[in-house]
Amino acid sequence: MDIKSYITGFVDGEGCFLISFSLRSKMKLGIEVRPSFSVSQHRRSQDIIYFLQQFFRCGGVRFSKRDQSYKFEVRNINDLIKIIIPHFKKYPLMTSKKDEFEKFVRICELIYSNHHLSREGLEKIIKLSEKLNVSGNKKYDRNYLLKMIAR
């Protein structure tokens, strides 16, 4: 079995590439950008979650009592740029998640090169993130964030 392709296929169905925002007064522009790659499974399938952490050799695993699921998550920008992104570039996603991944990559590259610290870079990240996880819950409306940094 080609385990690397299997992992990509599994993530294609169960994974998530997410960009979230937090209001942080200590940040120059008042907004923190947080990229995240994650995979969740019900506790009965927790072995695959721990396998993913072992395979990628980064990230963390946590349990949610609320929905009885385990989540493997990578949030460190260096790990995302040097481990997670190269895997999915070499073993590409096949579903609509591929488009999300490509936007995620562009945002991570902007963050990695510190563009999130400039007004123009943060604006670009916010606009790119609009098309990421469109069905997901967004804590802050993107228009609100754009207005915040326009001040």
C-alpha positions as CSV (number, residue, x, y, z in Angstrom):
1,M,0.0,0.0,0.0
2,D,1.2,3.5,-0.8
3,I,0.7,5.1,2.6
4,K,1.5,8.6,1.5
5,S,-1.2,8.6,-1.2
6,Y,-3.6,6.9,1.3
7,I,-3.0,9.8,3.8
8,T,-3.8,12.4,1.1
9,G,-7.0,10.5,0.2
10,F,-8.0,10.3,3.8
11,V,-7.4,14.0,4.3
12,D,-9.3,14.7,1.1
13,G,-12.4,13.3,2.8
14,E,-11.8,14.1,6.4
15,G,-9.2,17.0,6.7
16,C,-9.6,20.7,7.0
17,F,-7.4,23.7,6.0
18,L,-8.5,26.7,8.0
19,I,-7.5,30.3,8.6
20,S,-8.9,31.9,11.7
21,F,-8.6,35.3,13.2
22,S,-8.5,36.6,16.7
23,L,-8.6,40.2,17.9
24,R,-5.4,40.9,19.8
25,S,-4.6,44.4,21.1
26,K,-0.8,43.4,21.3
27,M,-0.7,42.9,17.5
28,K,0.3,46.0,15.5
29,L,-3.0,45.9,13.4
30,G,-5.0,44.3,16.2
31,I,-5.7,41.0,14.4
32,E,-3.9,37.7,14.8
33,V,-4.0,35.3,11.9
34,R,-3.9,31.6,12.8
35,P,-3.6,28.9,10.1
36,S,-4.5,25.4,11.0
37,F,-4.5,21.9,9.3
38,S,-6.6,19.3,11.1
39,V,-8.3,15.9,10.8
40,S,-11.0,14.7,13.3
41,Q,-12.4,11.3,13.9
42,H,-14.8,9.8,16.4
43,R,-13.0,8.1,19.3
44,R,-13.6,4.6,17.8
45,S,-11.2,5.6,15.0
46,Q,-8.6,7.4,17.2
47,D,-5.8,5.2,15.9
48,I,-5.7,7.0,12.6
49,I,-5.4,10.3,14.3
50,Y,-2.4,9.2,16.3
51,F,-1.0,7.6,13.1
52,L,-1.2,10.9,11.3
53,Q,0.7,12.7,14.2
54,Q,3.4,10.0,14.0
55,F,3.6,10.1,10.2
56,F,4.0,13.9,10.0
57,R,6.0,14.2,13.3
58,C,4.4,17.4,14.3
59,G,1.2,18.9,15.6
60,G,-0.9,17.7,18.5
61,V,-3.8,15.5,19.3
62,R,-6.7,16.5,21.6
63,F,-10.0,14.9,22.6
64,S,-13.3,16.7,22.5
65,K,-15.8,15.4,25.1
66,R,-18.6,17.3,23.3
67,D,-18.6,15.2,20.2
68,Q,-16.4,12.3,21.4
69,S,-13.8,12.9,18.7
70,Y,-10.0,13.1,18.5
71,K,-8.4,15.9,16.5
72,F,-5.0,16.0,15.0
73,E,-4.0,19.6,14.4
74,V,-0.9,21.5,13.1
75,R,-0.8,25.2,13.8
76,N,2.9,26.0,13.8
77,I,3.7,28.0,10.6
78,N,7.2,26.3,10.3
79,D,5.6,22.8,10.4
80,L,2.9,23.9,8.0
81,I,5.4,25.3,5.5
82,K,8.1,22.6,5.8
83,I,6.1,19.4,6.5
84,I,2.4,19.6,5.7
85,I,2.4,21.7,2.6
86,P,5.2,19.8,0.9
87,H,3.4,16.5,1.5
88,F,0.2,17.7,-0.3
89,K,2.2,19.3,-3.1
90,K,3.9,16.0,-3.8
91,Y,0.7,13.9,-3.2
92,P,-2.0,16.2,-4.4
93,L,-5.6,16.4,-3.2
94,M,-8.2,15.4,-5.7
95,T,-11.5,17.0,-4.5
96,S,-12.6,20.6,-4.1
97,K,-10.3,20.6,-1.1
98,K,-7.5,21.1,-3.6
99,D,-8.7,24.7,-4.2
100,E,-8.9,25.3,-0.5
101,F,-5.4,23.9,0.0
102,E,-4.0,26.2,-2.7
103,K,-5.5,29.3,-1.0
104,F,-4.2,28.0,2.3
105,V,-0.7,27.6,0.9
106,R,-0.8,31.2,-0.4
107,I,-1.9,32.5,3.0
108,C,0.7,30.4,4.9
109,E,3.5,31.7,2.5
110,L,2.3,35.3,3.2
111,I,2.4,34.6,7.0
112,Y,5.8,32.9,6.8
113,S,7.3,35.9,5.0
114,N,5.7,38.3,7.6
115,H,3.3,39.9,5.2
116,H,0.5,39.5,7.8
117,L,2.2,42.3,9.8
118,S,1.5,44.9,7.1
119,R,-1.9,46.4,6.3
120,E,-1.7,45.3,2.7
121,G,-0.6,41.8,3.5
122,L,-3.3,41.3,6.2
123,E,-5.9,42.6,3.8
124,K,-4.8,40.1,1.1
125,I,-4.9,37.3,3.7
126,I,-8.4,38.2,4.9
127,K,-9.7,38.4,1.3
128,L,-8.1,35.0,0.4
129,S,-9.5,33.4,3.5
130,E,-13.1,34.4,2.5
131,K,-13.1,31.5,0.1
132,L,-11.8,29.0,2.6
133,N,-14.2,26.9,4.7
134,V,-17.2,28.7,3.3
135,S,-19.5,26.4,5.1
136,G,-17.7,26.7,8.4
137,N,-18.4,29.0,11.4
138,K,-16.6,32.3,11.2
139,K,-16.1,34.1,14.5
140,Y,-15.5,37.4,12.7
141,D,-17.1,38.6,9.5
142,R,-14.4,39.3,6.9
143,N,-15.9,42.7,6.1
144,Y,-15.6,43.6,9.8
145,L,-11.9,42.6,9.8
146,L,-11.2,44.6,6.7
147,K,-12.9,47.7,8.2
148,M,-10.8,47.3,11.4
149,I,-7.5,47.4,9.5
150,A,-8.6,50.3,7.2
151,R,-8.6,52.7,10.2
